[in-house]
Amino acid sequence: MLAITAMDPLYGVFNHSTQGPATDGSTVFAVSQCFTGCSNLTFLNPVVLNWTNIPTFTLDVNANAYNQAQTWTFAFLACRPNAVIQTREVFSNGTGFLEVLPVRQGKQYISQGNLHPTQTPLMLSLALSGITFYAGPINLSTTPAGSYSTVQNDFLFGREQMDALPRSSFGGPPTVVTILPTDTLAKTFGGMLQSVSKTYLAGFLGTAHVPAKVFSPKVVFVSSMPFIIASAVMFGILFVLVIIMHFRRHEKAFTLVSVSAALHGSNLPKHFALAEKSQALATVSDQRVVLQKGEDGTSVLRIIAGNQ
């Protein structure tokens, strides 16, 4: 006879140091199997657990008026979530989903105190404490594997082993089942714990407000009413000037042709022609306008004052 039961974290599991309930979030399964003197416990083909690599201890039960002497083997399987309480930012994408943001480098958030460091792991223990008796409908076909709970049996042994169990029959050969590897149990345990812990987010366990960030306008620059009035008047004047410039008379573009047309009939070309023979183009009182050639061959007009 094989029996597997999730122990009550408040009354069945204790911390040896504090003599109080375990506060590490563990879910402890008590595994027991009767090896001798068990003929009166079951008449069907038994399911035997493969105890390889499982620490066990043996308990001998003396005979009494109702039962014969029996030998039981016990083991305790503890699943600990290693929960860590951290303060994180939660971002809403606007479609009903929440995203927990990672902690930015060099950023340390102040704890809000909404999760008690002792009570929170204890709540995780309570979340899966009913997996043996309250995890969905019972399945009598998997009862020889230790419990009526389909969820518990699938968690510990896997769906394949449960589907391979033979139909119960009187006097049939025993069936050996093996607990799944630790890595598989750890992954499945984490998923189940996250799923059942969503119950705590319903809001009936507390009314503490969690600080949040709300988008709000931010002042970029500050102005006053006189500046606003002055800016409005200046923009009005600028607007009028733009309209006036739009209707101004358009002149021809400044090109060599337009320059030649402007010099037509002027004596300025004559003065430039005389510059070939004389450097002085004009003399006004004590100032002279002289056309000089530079080293690169270009002509430069210079105004020379005095008797230089």
C-alpha positions as a printed Julia matrix, in Angstrom:
308×3 Matrix{Float64}:
   0.0     0.0     0.0
   1.47    3.35   -1.12
   0.29    6.67    0.32
   1.51   10.18   -0.59
   0.06   13.23    1.15
   0.93   16.93    1.07
   1.44   17.93    4.7
  -0.31   20.9     6.3
   2.3    23.7     6.58
   0.66   25.11    9.72
   0.3    21.93   11.76
   2.29   19.18   10.06
   5.62   20.9     9.26
   7.75   22.7    11.86
  11.05   24.48   11.95
  13.37   22.59   14.32
  15.14   25.79   15.37
  12.14   28.03   16.07
   9.55   25.27   16.66
   7.23   27.3    14.46
   5.79   26.8    10.99
   8.22   26.6     8.11
   8.72   30.02    6.52
  10.67   29.07    3.39
   7.61   28.37    1.21
   8.19   24.62    1.13
   5.61   22.05    0.12
   6.36   18.76    1.88
   4.99   15.41    0.72
   4.9    12.52    3.2
   5.47    9.21    1.39
   4.72    5.93    3.16
   4.47    2.32    2.07
   3.68   -0.85    3.95
   5.98   -3.77    3.08
   5.05   -6.53    5.56
   1.84   -7.35    7.36
  -0.24   -5.38    4.86
  -2.46   -8.15    3.51
  -5.5    -6.76    5.29
  -4.98   -3.24    3.81
  -5.54   -4.07    0.16
  -6.64   -7.02   -1.91
  -5.81   -5.49   -5.3
  -2.53   -5.57   -7.18
  -0.28   -3.14   -5.31
   1.78   -0.23   -6.67
   5.33   -0.25   -5.33
   7.49    2.85   -5.27
  11.05    2.72   -6.57
  12.97    3.96   -3.52
  16.33    4.25   -5.28
  18.28    7.39   -4.23
  15.51    8.42   -1.81
  16.49    8.85    1.88
  14.12    6.7     3.94
  13.54    5.41    7.42
  11.68    2.3     8.6
   9.0     2.05   11.25
   7.98   -1.25   12.84
   4.42   -1.38   14.18
   3.6    -3.95   16.8
   0.62   -6.2    16.43
  -2.6    -5.38   18.25
  -6.11   -6.72   18.48
  -7.03   -5.31   15.08
  -3.83   -5.49   12.97
  -0.86   -7.75   12.71
   2.72   -6.55   13.01
   3.66   -4.27   10.13
   6.77   -2.69    8.63
   6.48    0.72    7.01
   8.99    2.76    5.03
   8.71    6.55    5.16
  10.25    9.43    3.23
   9.64   13.16    3.0
   9.91   15.0    -0.31
  10.33   18.76    0.12
   9.86   21.24   -2.74
  11.24   24.64   -1.83
  10.63   27.62   -4.19
  13.6    29.72   -2.93
  11.4    32.79   -3.05
  13.1    36.21   -3.04
  11.12   39.39   -2.37
  12.23   42.25   -4.64
  10.8    45.63   -5.52
  10.27   45.93   -9.27
   8.5    48.21  -11.71
   5.39   46.81  -13.39
   4.53   48.2   -16.82
   1.08   48.03  -18.38
   1.09   47.82  -22.17
  -2.5    49.04  -22.4
  -3.95   45.71  -23.57
  -4.56   44.15  -20.16
  -1.13   42.57  -19.75
   1.41   43.5   -17.1
   5.15   43.22  -17.62
   7.63   43.05  -14.75
  10.61   45.17  -15.75
  14.15   44.11  -14.81
  16.11   46.14  -12.3
  18.13   48.74  -14.15
  21.88   48.76  -13.58
  22.82   50.99  -10.69
  19.16   51.41   -9.66
  17.91   50.21   -6.29
  14.22   50.55   -5.52
  13.03   51.27   -2.0
  11.01   48.43   -0.48
   7.34   49.38   -0.04
   6.72   46.83    2.75
   3.63   45.34    1.07
   5.0    41.77    1.3
   6.01   40.5     4.72
   9.28   38.52    4.53
   7.92   35.76    6.8
   4.25   35.64    5.9
   4.75   35.67    2.13
   6.7    32.37    1.93
   4.17   30.83    4.32
   1.4    31.82    1.9
   3.28   30.01   -0.86
   3.3    26.89    1.29
  -0.44   27.19    1.84
  -1.05   27.64   -1.89
  -0.23   24.0    -2.71
  -1.14   22.43    0.62
  -4.45   21.18   -0.8
  -3.0    19.43   -3.84
  -3.77   15.99   -2.37
  -7.48   16.46   -1.63
  -8.66   19.66   -3.34
  -6.86   19.76   -6.71
  -9.74   18.95   -9.02
 -11.87   15.82   -9.34
 -10.6    12.53   -7.97
  -9.5     9.65  -10.17
 -10.06    6.25   -8.63
  -7.96    4.52  -11.3
  -4.79    6.24  -10.0
  -5.51    5.65   -6.31
  -2.93    2.82   -6.01
  -0.26    5.4    -6.94
  -0.67    7.1    -3.59
  -3.64    9.46   -3.79
  -6.94   10.26   -5.49
  -5.46   13.5    -6.88
  -4.76   13.36  -10.6
  -2.74   16.58  -10.38
  -0.48   15.25   -7.63
   0.09   11.89   -9.34
   0.9    13.55  -12.67
   3.27   15.94  -10.89
   5.21   13.23   -9.06
   5.13   10.38  -11.59
   4.2    11.91  -14.94
   1.26   11.28  -17.22
   2.93    8.39  -19.03
   3.38    6.27  -15.9
  -0.17    7.0   -14.76
  -1.65    6.02  -18.12
   0.41    2.81  -18.08
  -1.0     1.61  -14.74
  -2.81   -1.72  -15.17
  -6.43   -2.06  -14.24
  -6.97   -3.11  -10.66
  -7.41   -6.84  -10.21
  -7.34   -9.26   -7.31
  -4.03  -10.98   -6.79
  -2.29   -9.24   -9.69
   1.47   -8.59   -9.8
   2.78   -5.35   -8.26
   3.53   -2.34  -10.46
   6.69   -0.29   -9.83
   6.5     3.49  -10.28
   9.39    5.97  -10.13
   9.29    9.59   -9.05
  10.32   11.97  -11.84
  13.82   13.54  -11.89
  14.44   16.54   -9.68
  14.84   18.97  -12.61
  11.45   18.01  -14.01
   9.79   18.29  -10.6
  11.37   21.72   -9.99
  10.15   23.11  -13.33
   6.62   21.77  -12.87
   6.49   22.89   -9.24
   7.43   26.45  -10.2
   4.69   26.59  -12.82
   2.03   25.23  -10.45
   3.07   27.62   -7.69
   2.83   30.64   -9.99
  -0.58   29.54  -11.19
  -2.18   28.95   -7.78
  -0.57   32.08   -6.29
  -2.64   34.26   -8.63
  -5.44   33.82   -6.1
  -3.57   36.16   -3.79
  -3.83   38.94   -6.39
  -7.64   39.05   -6.18
  -7.48   41.86   -3.6
  -9.34   40.27   -0.7
  -6.19   39.63    1.36
  -5.28   43.27    1.82
  -5.96   46.84    0.74
  -2.43   48.3     0.7
  -1.81   50.76   -2.1
   1.18   50.11   -4.33
   3.02   53.25   -5.5
   2.7    53.82   -9.21
   3.8    56.24  -11.89
   1.17   58.26  -13.73
   1.96   60.23  -16.87
   1.56   63.96  -16.23
   2.51   67.2   -18.03
   5.98   68.51  -17.31
   6.97   72.18  -17.47
   9.66   72.75  -20.09
   9.96   76.54  -19.83
   8.21   79.26  -17.82
   6.79   82.47  -19.25
   4.72   85.4   -18.0
   1.85   87.47  -19.37
   4.0    90.49  -20.45
   6.28   88.21  -22.47
   3.27   86.54  -24.07
   1.78   89.92  -25.07
   5.1    91.16  -26.47
   5.6    87.91  -28.41
   2.09   88.14  -29.85
   2.66   91.75  -31.03
   6.05   90.87  -32.57
   4.59   87.89  -34.4
   1.78   90.13  -35.68
   4.26   92.7   -37.04
   6.36   89.94  -38.58
   3.25   88.51  -40.22
   2.4    91.93  -41.78
   5.97   92.35  -43.05
   5.89   88.94  -44.68
   2.67   89.85  -46.49
   4.15   93.2   -47.68
   7.31   91.5   -48.92
   5.23   89.0   -50.8
   3.65   91.82  -52.89
   6.85   93.9   -53.43
   8.12   94.67  -56.92
  10.52   92.03  -58.15
  13.73   93.28  -59.8
  15.9    91.43  -62.26
  18.52   89.1   -60.92
  22.05   90.51  -60.3
  24.04   89.23  -63.28
  26.86   90.52  -65.51
  24.26   91.55  -68.06
  22.43   93.7   -65.53
  25.73   95.26  -64.41
  26.66   96.12  -67.99
  23.26   97.68  -68.58
  23.67   99.78  -65.45
  27.1   101.07  -66.6
  25.88  101.99  -70.08
  26.47  105.68  -70.71
  28.65  106.07  -67.61
  32.25  107.39  -67.65
  33.34  104.79  -65.13
  34.71  102.46  -67.86
  36.76  105.4   -69.11
  38.34  105.87  -65.72
  39.2   102.18  -65.57
  40.8   102.47  -69.0
  42.95  105.37  -67.8
  44.03  103.23  -64.85
  46.3   101.37  -67.22
  48.44  104.54  -67.49
  47.92  106.05  -64.07
  47.32  104.56  -60.69
  45.26  107.49  -59.46
  41.63  107.25  -60.5
  40.3   110.2   -58.53
  41.48  112.81  -56.04
  39.22  114.32  -53.46
  40.85  116.97  -51.18
  43.66  115.09  -49.42
  42.48  111.57  -50.35
  43.27  109.63  -53.52
  41.6   106.53  -54.94
  44.35  104.37  -56.42
  44.0   101.17  -58.45
  46.82   98.8   -57.64
  47.65   95.38  -58.95
  48.46   92.62  -56.55
  51.04   89.91  -56.89
  48.4    87.52  -58.19
  47.45   89.93  -60.99
  44.22   91.18  -59.47
  43.37   94.9   -59.26
  42.53   96.4   -55.9
  41.05   99.87  -55.19
  42.73  101.6   -52.29
  41.94  104.94  -50.63
  45.14  106.79  -49.64
  44.82  109.69  -47.25
  47.29  112.57  -46.9
  50.56  112.85  -48.79
  51.32  109.17  -48.85
